[in-house]
Amino acid sequence: MFPNSSAQLMNPFLEDKFDDRFKALQNQLHWLPWVGKDYLKCPLGKKLLIVGESHYVPLNENAEDGYNDETWTRMFILKEGLKQSPWYSGNPISPLINNTEKVIFWDDNEATDEFKRKLWSSVAYFNIIQRLLNSKDFRPSKEDWQLGWRVFLIVVEILLPDIVLFCGVEASNQRDAFDSALLDYNYNNDGIKRYTKIGNTYPRTTTISHDEKNLPLIFIKHPSMNPPIHSWAEFIFNHISDYLKWICSES
């Protein structure tokens, strides 16, 4: 069972300005996105939205253990990213969080705890699939992706990020769902570009645009699948070097 997820405990770490708009989407948005307390303080062009794929119930646990709670995404980042009590009790860090930090900071050994706190305190995070999966072996359905891409665009309209980093490339493969959502929400798209394989996965990028604002999307191999860190870090650096220089700075 996960510890108390009350807003009072979470508030010092969160920006809650968007919560009324998130909660108005309760029939579509299953979990409240994580929005770090410093997200709105980011310099121009430095608001990063990280998109995971799905929440699932780990082996030997139950959905009732907190995974369906609307605040579970927030508890996950507080526990694994910021390592805050009462959620964190010294348990091994999630490979998703650990390897995401590694590809952003090049090497986990090079990243100080201060830089990691800066990252998770300044980013937004949510999962595109809006249904709890029974285990990591279950895969989202066509309908899951259709809803997920629509919810993604709504969340983007609320948070107005400058960069989006997808933890996984599967969302980019769902072209029918992607194109349909873009059309319905009046977004333009320049097509998804594939790059030379890194390991067994093609990195991808695209840009979506709406109301004269361009938003780059970057898709990398799912960090929990132990990707070759330095190669993926180099790919990310080649696309968002200004952001990475800032997140790795003392300011």
Buried (B, 14 or more C-beta within 10 A) or exposed (E): EBBEBEEEBBEEBBBEEBBEBBEEBEEEBBBBBBBBBBBBEBEEEBBBBBBBBBBBBEEEBEBEEBBBBBBBBBBBBBBBBBBBEEBBEEEEBBBBBBBBBBBBBBEBEEBEEEBBBBBBBBBBBBBBBBBBBEEEEEEBEEEBBBBBBBBBBBBBEBBEBBBBBBBBBBBBEBEEBBEBBBEEBEBEBEEBEEEEEBEEBBBBBBBBEBEEEEBBBBBBBBBBBEBBBEBBBEBBBEBBEEBBEBBBEEE
